[in-house]
Structure formats: structure tokens, C-alpha cells
């Protein structure tokens, strides 16, 4: 069974109460429950992890105990070369997820250090973005439809 690690970055532990007009009203616990349910449906083993610490994110990436990484680096998206370099060093497929559309927000949020080392980016679909990432992961890891539009 393919293994996917989902890393949630800083302040995502505050979901449900933090700026619900931007990030929605679901808590991280509710989102993680949805992620794990969708992963089971897709035949994927999913582990979720949240931290406010950049070094803990780097350590989790470097462990490489997964086949594919889904990461919402949150504010570290725009500042962390260390996370970018860890992703690059491990060489596993990575899907970058953001709850809000970072390209429609403040100018400083529009640049992602992660994008250039990620397989792809999903932005602006709220918690559904994680489920879209899992579906993409299934295709990347094999076992999913290769060309769903045919």
C-alpha cells in the first residue's frame, strides 16, 4: 500500500477559529479525519503531522518514510529555503497544498519557495485541496486512472 505523509505547517492547528473567512471553519482534526477516510478509499496509507516548527518539518521530510509527500508549509512557503532544500534532497514526489489561493492574497504570499521542487500545487480549494492532492497522489504512485479524460 503506498504511503503518503501529510505535513501541516505553522498555525494550521488554529483552523476553525483562525480567520474562518480565509481558511474556513473546519478544524485540523476534522480535515485530518477527511484525509484519512479519502486515503482509505483510494488504497493509500496516510499519516498526518502538524507542527509550528520549521526544523520539525525538515526532520519529517528527511525521514523519507513515505512514497509521496503532501505539504501545506503555510507561512514557511514564502520564507523557508531549508524546507525547499529538504524536499529537493529527498527526491520524492511532493504536492504543495494551500487552503487559500495564495496568488490572490498579499504580494508577499504569492511567491513559493516550494513550487519549483514540487510535482504540483493545489491552491484555493479549502480542505478539499488535500483530497484533490490524494487523488493526484494515487495517479502519481500508480493504481489510479492514468488518463481520466479518455
C-alpha positions as CSV (number, residue, x, y, z in Angstrom):
1,X,0.0,0.0,0.0
2,X,1.5,3.4,-1.0
3,X,2.4,5.6,2.0
4,X,1.6,9.3,1.9
5,X,2.8,11.8,4.6
6,X,0.7,14.9,5.0
7,X,2.6,17.8,6.8
8,X,0.6,20.8,8.0
9,X,2.8,23.8,8.8
10,X,2.5,26.6,11.4
11,X,-0.7,28.0,12.7
12,X,-2.8,25.3,10.9
13,X,-3.5,23.9,14.4
14,X,-5.7,27.0,14.8
15,X,-8.0,26.1,11.9
16,X,-11.7,26.5,12.7
17,X,-11.1,29.6,14.8
18,X,-8.3,31.4,12.9
19,X,-9.7,33.7,10.2
20,X,-12.5,31.4,9.1
21,X,-13.3,33.9,6.2
22,X,-9.9,33.0,4.7
23,X,-9.3,29.4,5.9
24,X,-12.8,28.0,6.5
25,X,-14.5,26.7,9.6
26,X,-13.2,23.1,9.7
27,X,-10.7,22.2,12.4
28,X,-7.5,20.4,11.6
29,X,-8.8,17.3,13.4
30,X,-11.8,17.3,11.0
31,X,-9.6,17.8,8.0
32,X,-7.3,15.0,9.1
33,X,-10.3,12.7,9.5
34,X,-11.4,13.5,5.9
35,X,-7.8,12.9,4.6
36,X,-7.6,9.5,6.3
37,X,-11.1,8.5,5.0
38,X,-10.3,9.5,1.5
39,X,-6.9,7.8,1.6
40,X,-8.5,4.5,2.7
41,X,-11.0,4.8,-0.2
42,X,-8.0,5.2,-2.6
43,X,-6.0,2.4,-1.1
44,X,-3.4,4.7,0.4
45,X,-1.9,4.8,3.9
46,X,-1.9,8.4,5.1
47,X,-0.1,9.8,8.1
48,X,-0.8,13.4,9.1
49,X,1.5,15.6,11.1
50,X,1.3,19.3,12.2
51,X,4.0,21.4,13.7
52,X,4.8,25.1,14.1
53,X,8.5,24.3,13.9
54,X,10.5,24.7,10.7
55,X,13.1,22.2,12.0
56,X,10.5,19.6,12.8
57,X,9.2,19.9,9.2
58,X,12.7,19.4,7.8
59,X,13.2,16.4,10.1
60,X,9.9,14.9,9.0
61,X,10.8,15.4,5.3
62,X,14.3,13.9,5.7
63,X,13.0,10.7,7.4
64,X,11.6,9.9,3.9
65,X,9.3,7.2,5.5
66,X,6.7,7.8,2.7
67,X,6.3,7.4,-1.0
68,X,4.8,10.8,-1.6
69,X,4.6,14.0,0.5
70,X,1.7,16.3,0.6
71,X,2.7,19.5,2.4
72,X,1.0,22.7,3.4
73,X,4.0,24.7,4.5
74,X,1.8,27.6,5.5
75,X,3.8,30.8,6.1
76,X,7.1,28.8,5.5
77,X,6.0,28.6,1.9
78,X,7.2,32.1,1.4
79,X,10.3,32.1,3.6
80,X,11.9,28.6,4.0
81,X,14.8,27.6,1.8
82,X,15.5,24.9,4.4
83,X,12.2,23.2,3.7
84,X,12.7,23.6,0.0
85,X,16.2,22.1,0.2
86,X,15.0,19.2,2.3
87,X,12.3,18.4,-0.3
88,X,14.9,18.6,-3.1
89,X,17.4,16.4,-1.3
90,X,14.9,13.6,-0.6
91,X,13.8,13.4,-4.2
92,X,10.3,12.1,-3.6
93,X,7.2,13.4,-5.3
94,X,5.6,16.3,-3.5
95,X,2.3,18.0,-3.8
96,X,2.1,21.5,-2.3
97,X,-1.4,22.4,-0.9
98,X,-2.8,25.7,0.3
99,X,-6.3,26.3,1.7
100,X,-6.5,29.8,0.3
101,X,-5.5,30.9,-3.1
102,X,-2.0,32.4,-2.3
103,X,-1.9,34.1,-5.7
104,X,-4.9,36.3,-4.8
105,X,-3.5,37.3,-1.5
106,X,-0.9,39.8,-0.3
107,X,2.0,40.2,-2.6
108,X,4.5,38.5,-0.2
109,X,2.3,35.4,-0.2
110,X,2.4,35.0,-4.0
111,X,5.9,33.5,-4.1
112,X,6.5,29.9,-3.1
113,X,10.0,28.6,-2.5
114,X,8.4,25.1,-2.6
115,X,6.8,25.3,-6.0
116,X,9.9,24.8,-8.0
117,X,10.7,21.5,-6.2
118,X,7.1,20.2,-6.0
119,X,5.4,17.9,-8.5
120,X,2.4,20.2,-8.4
121,X,0.5,22.8,-6.4
122,X,-3.2,22.9,-5.3
123,X,-4.3,26.3,-4.0
124,X,-7.6,27.9,-3.1
125,X,-10.0,25.0,-2.7
126,X,-10.0,24.9,1.1
127,X,-9.8,21.5,2.8
128,X,-10.9,19.9,-0.5
129,X,-7.4,20.6,-1.7
130,X,-6.0,17.9,0.4
131,X,-8.4,15.4,-1.1
132,X,-7.6,16.5,-4.6
133,X,-3.9,16.0,-3.7
134,X,-4.6,12.5,-2.5
135,X,-6.4,11.7,-5.8
136,X,-3.4,13.1,-7.7
137,X,-1.1,11.1,-5.4
138,X,-2.9,7.9,-6.4
139,X,-2.2,8.6,-10.1
140,X,1.4,9.5,-9.4
141,X,2.0,6.4,-7.3
142,X,0.2,4.1,-9.7
143,X,-3.1,2.3,-9.4
144,X,-5.2,5.2,-10.4
145,X,-6.5,6.0,-13.9
146,X,-3.7,7.4,-16.0
147,X,-5.8,9.4,-18.4
148,X,-9.2,10.1,-16.8
149,X,-10.4,12.2,-19.7
150,X,-10.4,9.5,-22.3
